[in-house]
């Protein structure tokens, strides 16, 4: 019983932690992603049409990528997308992963486990997260 | 009792997953503060640029005065910029691509960072590589804040650090003649590369 209570407490603390990062996620997305990827992640941000390459639609790319693959794009950059690794903390990178995961669910049927996924995957470093990093054309912008 | 406990845990996990998702969707639809890509203003100017020494993307010293005799196109960017700088660098790439073979030896391009805190030489090299930059007549420059501040000032570029990897700066692309005098200034996110090429050619010896 004690174990169960401890588990419940841990889950509650996780909830509090996750919710406390919401503002950071919003700010990060608005500051770093929105200009190209757009509010809904469809690649229709304010400057997207002026870029020399099309901006991917998160619903077609992020959904299919592992967390490790998304993290690599955010940290190392891809095509003309900036490499945010030098600028962001590990926690901020996790927030950004979660933000793009959440936005990628916009406008498509989402299974119940996908709703839990962003929380679990972004805020826990799971030891079994090995890459299924599929590669896209080198000069695309963004995840 | 155990079932009740399990219920609490499950409800907690599901709430934790759902609540943030709903909130970020709502927030992302409200965040439209980014400027649209704008046409650039083009001005003819006559502004001598003071000599400076910075460090290029290979870590080697770079002296501006060694470019005397070349027409120089300069822009100010930083590598973690997500709005203005990708547009500015993309336009410079178009200029470099459209230079004729004979023009390449008379024209030099510079990208000067506005964020020395992040933009070390290796990071600039990696940034340029992702754009497919040809380094034969294009260098990306960085330095200490103390070295860069007079350069920004010389070009009338204002730089304001907002957070780590986030900088407000004047979106300037400048065209300098062979004597190191700024002759054309393009302000804005999307300078027309054909216009820059035309102005650049007007400053070349054969023109």
Interface residues (C-beta under 8 A of the other chain):
Chain A: X1 X4 X5 X7 X8 X11 X12 X14 X15 X18 X19 X21 X22 X25 X26 X29 X30 X31 X32 X33 X34 X35 X36 X39 X40 X41 X45 X46 X47 X49 X50 X51 X52 X77 X78 X79 X80 X81 X82 X83 X84 X86 X87 X88 X98 X99 X102 X103 X105 X106 X115 X116 X117 X118 X119 X120 X139 X141
Chain B: X1 X2 X5 X6 X8 X9 X12 X13 X14 X15 X16 X17 X18 X19 X20 X21 X23 X24 X25 X27 X28 X29 X30 X31 X32 X33 X34 X35 X36 X37 X79 X80 X81 X82 X83 X86 X87 X89 X90 X93 X94 X118 X123 X126 X127 X130 X131 X132 X164 X165 X166 X189 X190
